[in-house]
Amino acid sequence: MDNFGASAQDVFLDGTILHALLCTKGGVWTKSSLDLDFFVAADGGNFVFRKPHESILLSYSCFSLQKFVLHALCLGPDGRFYHSEIDLNNYWANKRGALNSDNKDVYCTARSVRLDTSKGVFLYAELAHYDGRWLADSIDLSVCIVNHGGKLVFERQLVGPVFRSSSVTMG
């Protein structure tokens, strides 16, 4: 990454949009723009960095799941992305074949665990029921996992929207 001043020309501001020609590593100049409203606020006559939103939907990049450990790049208070991880097994349990945040250690009774970020951040799993069946369940992690200063943090939701799909029986 090059110094902005050394690799930019024809820099101008149009409202809150910063425009510039930026030089690529190959020496080609390309048009680029950035909305400063996302990063900068005015506070008492001073510029301040705008605090990232705590929602993981608005302040993350590159989610992945390894077993029950959620990994992501989270926007920090300085505007940079930081790797963060959270072991979901410490916050979720299997209660009669459904994901439940009142306990922990769901991993030992789960299979086919996956993450879907196409329409949010959903965790899907098949969970062992006490009668021997496997039940499919999912939860919207964006309701209970937040970004605090560039780190993924679990926050139990005592009230609020339902964030689970209905369970269905799997063979």
C-alpha positions as semicolon CSV with decimal commas, in nm:
position;residue;x (nm);y (nm);z (nm)
1;M;0,000;0,000;0,000
2;D;0,145;0,335;-0,107
3;N;0,123;0,672;0,061
4;F;-0,194;0,847;-0,063
5;G;-0,016;1,176;-0,139
6;A;0,253;1,004;-0,345
7;S;0,016;0,792;-0,553
8;A;-0,279;1,030;-0,608
9;Q;-0,342;1,320;-0,844
10;D;-0,639;1,535;-0,948
11;V;-0,781;1,505;-0,598
12;F;-1,110;1,687;-0,533
13;L;-1,407;1,676;-0,300
14;D;-1,768;1,668;-0,423
15;G;-1,985;1,695;-0,113
16;T;-1,865;1,409;0,106
17;I;-1,719;1,210;-0,186
18;L;-1,341;1,225;-0,225
19;H;-1,232;1,169;-0,588
20;A;-0,880;1,103;-0,716
21;L;-0,675;0,941;-0,985
22;L;-0,472;0,667;-0,817
23;C;-0,163;0,503;-0,960
24;T;-0,163;0,122;-0,972
25;K;0,154;-0,083;-0,918
26;G;0,173;-0,114;-1,297
27;G;0,185;0,264;-1,336
28;V;-0,170;0,300;-1,470
29;W;-0,384;0,585;-1,334
30;T;-0,740;0,484;-1,240
31;K;-1,037;0,688;-1,116
32;S;-1,140;0,614;-0,761
33;S;-1,378;0,763;-0,505
34;L;-1,455;0,725;-0,136
35;D;-1,748;0,851;0,071
36;L;-1,587;1,023;0,370
37;D;-1,918;1,018;0,557
38;F;-1,854;0,652;0,633
39;F;-1,522;0,726;0,808
40;V;-1,522;1,089;0,923
41;A;-1,754;1,298;1,141
42;A;-1,737;1,655;1,265
43;D;-1,735;1,708;1,641
44;G;-1,706;2,060;1,780
45;G;-1,506;2,187;1,485
46;N;-1,273;1,885;1,476
47;F;-1,254;1,582;1,250
48;V;-1,309;1,254;1,431
49;F;-1,302;0,901;1,300
50;R;-1,658;0,767;1,283
51;K;-1,696;0,468;1,512
52;P;-1,784;0,153;1,318
53;H;-2,132;0,016;1,359
54;E;-2,152;-0,270;1,610
55;S;-2,364;-0,481;1,377
56;I;-2,154;-0,754;1,220
57;L;-2,363;-0,705;0,906
58;L;-2,218;-0,353;0,866
59;S;-1,866;-0,386;1,005
60;Y;-1,717;-0,717;0,897
61;S;-1,555;-0,891;0,604
62;C;-1,462;-1,251;0,521
63;F;-1,660;-1,470;0,760
64;S;-1,557;-1,833;0,792
65;L;-1,647;-2,119;1,026
66;Q;-1,407;-2,389;1,146
67;K;-1,595;-2,645;1,356
68;F;-1,782;-2,401;1,584
69;V;-1,526;-2,120;1,574
70;L;-1,646;-1,815;1,380
71;H;-1,368;-1,611;1,216
72;A;-1,408;-1,265;1,062
73;L;-1,226;-0,948;0,974
74;C;-1,385;-0,679;1,191
75;L;-1,364;-0,305;1,142
76;G;-1,179;-0,155;1,436
77;P;-1,215;0,192;1,589
78;D;-0,917;0,311;1,383
79;G;-1,078;0,217;1,049
80;R;-0,863;-0,092;0,997
81;F;-0,979;-0,452;0,975
82;Y;-0,867;-0,698;1,243
83;H;-0,894;-1,077;1,251
84;S;-1,125;-1,189;1,530
85;E;-1,267;-1,523;1,629
86;I;-1,527;-1,646;1,872
87;D;-1,592;-2,006;1,977
88;L;-1,969;-2,044;1,941
89;N;-1,949;-2,369;2,137
90;N;-1,898;-2,154;2,449
91;Y;-2,240;-1,988;2,402
92;W;-2,470;-2,241;2,235
93;A;-2,614;-2,573;2,349
94;N;-2,842;-2,837;2,205
95;K;-3,179;-2,832;2,381
96;R;-3,403;-3,111;2,246
97;G;-3,261;-3,075;1,895
98;A;-3,264;-2,695;1,885
99;L;-2,988;-2,439;1,927
100;N;-3,016;-2,269;2,265
101;S;-2,802;-1,991;2,415
102;D;-2,871;-2,085;2,779
103;N;-2,574;-2,321;2,798
104;K;-2,272;-2,441;2,599
105;D;-2,105;-2,743;2,435
106;V;-2,334;-2,786;2,133
107;Y;-2,049;-2,919;1,918
108;C;-2,055;-3,275;2,055
109;T;-2,420;-3,324;1,947
110;A;-2,411;-3,143;1,612
111;R;-2,335;-3,245;1,256
112;S;-2,349;-3,079;0,912
113;V;-2,259;-2,745;1,067
114;R;-2,228;-2,461;0,816
115;L;-2,238;-2,085;0,785
116;D;-2,445;-1,896;0,527
117;T;-2,371;-1,528;0,468
118;S;-2,583;-1,479;0,156
119;K;-2,873;-1,316;0,346
120;G;-2,722;-1,230;0,683
121;V;-2,500;-1,446;0,902
122;F;-2,683;-1,773;0,967
123;L;-2,548;-2,079;1,144
124;Y;-2,708;-2,406;1,030
125;A;-2,668;-2,743;1,202
126;E;-2,832;-3,079;1,247
127;L;-2,870;-3,153;1,618
128;A;-2,922;-3,485;1,794
129;H;-3,261;-3,516;1,962
130;Y;-3,294;-3,739;2,272
131;D;-3,520;-3,978;2,075
132;G;-3,244;-4,048;1,819
133;R;-3,362;-3,820;1,539
134;W;-3,147;-3,541;1,391
135;L;-3,325;-3,206;1,371
136;A;-3,214;-2,915;1,150
137;D;-3,199;-2,574;1,311
138;S;-3,051;-2,235;1,232
139;I;-2,989;-1,906;1,407
140;D;-2,917;-1,555;1,286
141;L;-2,581;-1,478;1,446
142;S;-2,612;-1,107;1,366
143;V;-2,867;-1,081;1,648
144;C;-2,626;-1,199;1,918
145;I;-2,271;-1,151;1,783
146;V;-2,154;-0,789;1,766
147;N;-1,836;-0,603;1,680
148;H;-1,682;-0,434;1,985
149;G;-1,368;-0,245;1,891
150;G;-1,272;-0,488;1,616
151;K;-1,353;-0,804;1,814
152;L;-1,644;-1,046;1,783
153;V;-1,843;-1,052;2,109
154;F;-2,147;-1,258;2,212
155;E;-2,438;-1,061;2,361
156;R;-2,733;-1,263;2,484
157;Q;-3,062;-1,114;2,362
158;L;-3,326;-1,124;2,632
159;V;-3,594;-0,963;2,418
160;G;-3,623;-0,887;2,051
161;P;-3,699;-1,048;1,720
162;V;-3,717;-1,423;1,672
163;F;-3,395;-1,532;1,510
164;R;-3,443;-1,900;1,446
165;S;-3,592;-2,101;1,167
166;S;-3,835;-2,379;1,242
167;S;-3,684;-2,719;1,314
168;V;-3,738;-3,000;1,068
169;T;-3,669;-3,369;1,104
170;M;-3,366;-3,505;0,920
171;G;-3,340;-3,883;0,853
